[in-house]
Amino acid sequence: MTKDIVILLPRDNLLNAQNKMSRYRIKKIVVVDDKNKRHPVGILSIKDIIKFLTLDRIDRDLNEIPIVEAMTKNLITISEIKSAVDCAKILDKDAISSLIVVEDDPVQHEQLGSSVNRKTVLSGIITSTDLTRFFSERCIGLASVKDYMSHPVFSISVNEKVSTAAELMIEKNVSRVIVTPASRHRDRLLGILSESDISTVIVGLKSKALRSVYEHMQMMFSSTKRNITYKLHEPTLIRIRDIFTPKPTVVDKDTDLAEAAKIMVTQRISGIPVIESSLEEEGKMKKQPIGIISKTDIVKALTGFK
């Protein structure tokens, strides 16, 4: 498990949370009680932020939104004596990517003894990244990528808006999509867009100043200046082509699953496109995306091992 945890309070704002995620290159922050910082009350992920901003209709900047409004409050906790497979089963069953690890509060334990009402305190966090690292080291040769990859592949044009991609991810409950060319060869892999990529422009998705500039540009250059409707969450002119990851690392469907897990850990990525090569009429090799292998899939694979 990860013991060095980044924490924030419920009253802290989303801008602060986004800055910490960017600074420490993390996707989750544990939210603790105002009065007792060893007592977890929620967890905030990049997915939580993106989903909240996509649905929120109140006109305010990121620094005006307290974490408590966007965080996940129904925490699922686990004891540090549980096995990695036990953790994987809970993550898979509840479709989550992290568990708060708790231990008995030593003060409460001394006062209450064996009472079932004794309290627990924050000990660490176990994430899909931790389990992926475990899999890469301990499960070599036990499965291949094709056995656990997710498919079909959800794709989006490189010229689409960032908000459209965010809505697609929420609708399909995925953390990344394949990016394809805007016109010809729509089945070609141009790149990949992940929640982490979208997080780089999160500030812009709620900026009043940027939206004001955008709206004025629309008014000035639109051919029909009447009855213009503005999308609250598209305050900038940023498109997918501006933030996606081009030429991503890919793996073949027959790759050892532990090797794919190792790539994710060493490159600090959460998903890899799975490709299948075929010969085109021109004699060139075509690499077509047929799936995605992610840390979530690694966790699912771990549930079947003893």
Phi, psi and omega in degrees: 000163176267121183264332180274095190254138173274126183237155173217168179261156180303330182278348176297157185261166184293331178295318177298318180296316180296321179296320179291320178299318180292318182295315184263002180054052179236163182245357183218145175228133178277132179258128185245164182295143181301322185268336181225101185285002175261359182252110181285136179239353180184177176217140182239125180242167175302320179299319178300316182295313181298316180296317181297315182292330179291327184263336185291136181242010179272133183281099180201157178278169182299325182284359178258359183253114178289147181304325185303334181285333186252342186288160173275122187263333181278083184286141171250121184247164180212151178280148182290352179271355179289157181276164178299322180294321176300316179298315181300320180296321179291316179300317181291316182295319184263004178054049177235171184240007178202155177229137174280126179264129183235161175222163179297138174291117184301327179291312179296322181298321180291324182282322187257349179063236184269012182302138180290347183269001182296148187271161177243158180231163183294129179245327181176195178217139176246124185241171176298332176294316178299318181288328177294320176298316177301315181297318182296333183265330190248351188236034181294131176081008184268342181198164176244165183302318184297338181287336188229359182295153178268136177205156006287170179272131175267130185233163180209148182290146181296340182266001180288164179282153179299320181296327178294319178295318179298317179295322178296317180298319179293316181298317183269356181056050177234161182254359180200154177225154176283138177258129183242162177300160184284334185235262183291159176057050181295349178265004180275147178273110177266326180178196180221144178239125182241171175301324180296322177297315180295327182297338181291341180242018181302320181301319180293335182289349180228012185280120177294321182295313180295322180294324179298317178297316181299315182294321178294323177295320178298317181295323184286323189249356179287141180286335177240103188272003179253149177057037177279130177254135182250138178274123185305325188259023175232063184280350181238172179264016181291131176246171180302324182300339182278339188231350184289164179265109180281156177045059182288162172298136178233161176227153175280155182297338181267005179296142176301133183298326178294326177292319176298320178297320179296320178299316180299318182290312184291325180267357178057049176237160186252353180201149182228130174297139176257128185243156174233125184270140177215157183270126178273170181299327181284359180088003179269154177276126179260125179255101185260130177290127181242357181179181176228134172250124186232174177297329176298320178292324177298317178300316179299319178297322182294334181294338182270358182260156180250000000 
